Amino acid sequence: MPQISLYIDEKTHNEIEARAKLSQVSISKFIATILKTHFAKDWPTGFPSTFGSIHDESFVRHDVQDWSLDAPRESL
């Protein structure tokens, strides 16, 4: 498995160490989880349930009257 080295200040190291301990995982596992989450291409857990949760009159759906103005798209 590849390895990396990080040079960070003492304050940051202490914070990482404390959070890893709180999560009951090693520092390596803690950092790896953060990086995987950062690079994930999936929607966050529960994202679909947020649909319709904003109550703001400026968020309105506009019906498209003329689809000829739409960009050409590849048929799936």
PEUR-V889253 format. One record per pair of residues at least 24 apart in sequence whose ideal C-beta (glycine too) atoms are under 6 Angstrom apart, sorted by the first residue. I is the first residue (numbers start at 0). J is the second residue. D is the distance in Angstrom with one decimal. If there is no record, write none. Layout:
# PEUR-V889253
i=(I	I)
j=(J	J)
d=(D	D)
This chain:
# PEUR-V889253
none
